[in-house]
Amino acid sequence: MRSALRLLASACLLAGCASADRGPLTLNEKYARLMMLEDQRSLGAGEIFTRLDDPNSLIRRRAALALGRIGSPEATLPLVDLLSDSEAEIRSTAALALGLLEGPLAPEALSALQKALSDVDPGVRGRAADALGRKGSSEIAASIAASLREHSPPGAPPFPWGEDIARSEPKMPHLDQRLGLFALAKLSDLPAAWSVLATEQSQPRFLWWPAAWASAQFRADELAPLLLHYAGSNDPYLRVWGARGLGRLSREQAASVILHLLRDRDEKVRIEAVRAAGPLGLRDAVLPLLEMLRSDTPYVRVEAVRSLATLPDPTAIDPLIDQISSPSAWLRAAGLRAVAFQDPSTFWLLLAGMDADGDWSVRADLSRLLGQIGGDRAITLLTHLVEDRDYRVRPVAVRALVGASPTAARPLVLPHLQAEDPFERAAAADGVRELRLEGAVDPLLAALEASLQENVPDPGLAILSALEDYGPEALERGAHIALQDRAWLVRKRAAAILTSSGDPTADAGRPDAGRTLEDYLSLVTPAFTPQAFIRTEKGTIEAELFIIDAPLTVGNFMKLAREGFYDGLTFHHVVPNFLVQGGDPRGDGNGGPGYRIRSEVNRRPFLRGTMAMVLPAGKDSAGSQFFITHLPQPQLAGEYTAFGQVIKGMELVDRLEPGDVIQRITIWDGVTDPERPTRSVP
């Protein structure tokens, strides 16, 4: 039975209170309108609800996805209704959408998703498990585990389900088992997970990367038999997660295997073994780690430096000091940190004799380090770094000083609310919140006024958060000001504050996407799957772009590439075995093109080589920054927009370091000349 909400929406449309249909719409027009309403974060006066009853299943499915992406809790009951649809694809999309709604799910939705764990279709079961993993509680883990055991594949375990982890499909093999295992890991219920991951003989039920990944998420010695098995596998990716998981166990369980894996032939396995050595306190690892500093890859070397920071040994001091003079800013910053923890006296002696590093990123990392160390000498240096010549250092230093010494930070925080840089103001607002400074309301409101026209949500959101500690009157004053902010995320937060305080008229308005219906129609049926060629100093990376799954995100990426926006920018952030991140004109992770685009969470998995958009300020805050994953990252699904997959050049991605330059991104879409000139954008 359809919900009353949908019936009311239908009545509203029939009465003419929505501008939906001026005569019958074609399938493409309906689809384009749903995309447009998503961009506006609008239910269209009920139009989307009526599309859930459309005779065309494609439109019903797209309407369900739109409701999930918009995130309004009003969509809960209509989506629950769709879990009973006759078509499995629609039931699956409804489950996905329920997991995307904002806030906790209503009990009836959780109950319906648990029922969907028994669906005849594995895709529906998988999406229901995924939604429950994100929205449910640990009590639900037992239901997910029971479903996985009930629908266990025929045959005797272990199930050796090898696969190409760089091949992305919207509907991956064994989707119920895959998403169910990920959900159990998110819910952190060890008994439920063990009942699926292990056989009665305490051996792995699956020789499959999702099972190894799920096993590695727990900190429990009970999982040692599985992790040891994975660590000894012939499959390097199973060894990666085996090593990662062993690093979370006791030293007795893991030490000998981690020491062995430090010499593994695969770089990715060595990286995980190096990371495990520190937390396990493996003093026997110091010698092989020092050997790595001399001869291994840049990724392994930087991880070895970081690991040595936690393994005090006199023989490590001089090799670590050598890293401080490296031409790589990445290694210099890691070396400073390692020396500080290996030998504090040597660290302070070195700082006293060194000029300030010429690379802003090293000074920013030094600020973070000084904030951790604390003490008079650290505080003295931080009081200088909060006035650093580079705008990217100052926000980091402000936060570090607040954490290291509230007393020293108190007289310095309020002046930074007047800074020109919006992220410096955001850091200052966070500091005001932490310190609860007296007389800060008027400076906070003045800083909010100064931020209204920037279309950068960070300062506005930080200031509203700070005002919460100064009482409802101050917060409401700030919310009224913030309703005028160009950034929709700030207006949305302001409207929520005023609504909760009893003002039913508070309205954030709708984001202006700057597109007409014709623009959306052009994205509905692309003639070709576009490809991007990312040219770097180390070679060219070729990627397929998911224009069907994320049309607006892909369109934005192609537009920026063709305008030359990315020319000369860098990959500014690299975490080995995780991702490389680039596309920021500031270079510190805060920059963008001057506008935000909405998220287009979809069914694409996060595998090796997946391209996705960075979210500097949370949902719907993407702009130009993107990342490429080194390894599968299931925890990112449902949060970030996957919009492409590397199909050639992953060996280049594995060699990218912070500071490597994007020379140019060329787009081929079968229509526009890929060699058309681009212009550089400052």
Secondary structure, DSSP 8 states (H G I E B T S, - for coil): ---HHHHHHHHHHHTT-S---SS---HHHHHHHHHHHHHHT--GGGHHHHHTT-SSHHHHHHHHHHHHHH--GGGHHHHHHHTT-SSHHHHHHHHHHHHHSSS---HHHHHHHHHHTT-SSHHHHHHHHHHHHHHS-GGGHHHHHHHHHHT--SS-S-B-----TT---SS-TTHHHHHHHHHHHHHT-HHHHHHHHB-TTS-BSB-SHHHHHHHHT---GGGHHHHHHHHT-SSHHHHHHHHHHHTTS-HHHHHHHHHHHTT-SSHHHHHHHHHHHHHHT-GGGHHHHHHHHHHS-HHHHHHHHHHHTTS--GGGHHHHHHHTT-S-HHHHHHHHHHHHHH-HHHHHHHHHHS---SSHHHHHHHHHHHHHH-SHHHHHHHHHHTT-SSTTTHHHHHHHHHHH-HHHHHHHHHHHTT-SSHHHHHHHHHHHHHHT-TT-HHHHHHHHHHTTTS--HHHHHHHHHHHGGGHHHHHHHHHHHHTT-S-HHHHHHHHHHHHHTT-TT-----------HHHHHHHHS-SS--EEEEEETTEEEEEEE-TTTSHHHHHHHHHHHHTTTTTT-EEEEEETTTEEEE--SSSSS---SSS-B-----S----TTEEEE--TTSTT-BSS-EEEESS--GGGTTTS-EEEEEEE-HHHHTT--TTEEEEEEEEE-SSS-TT-------
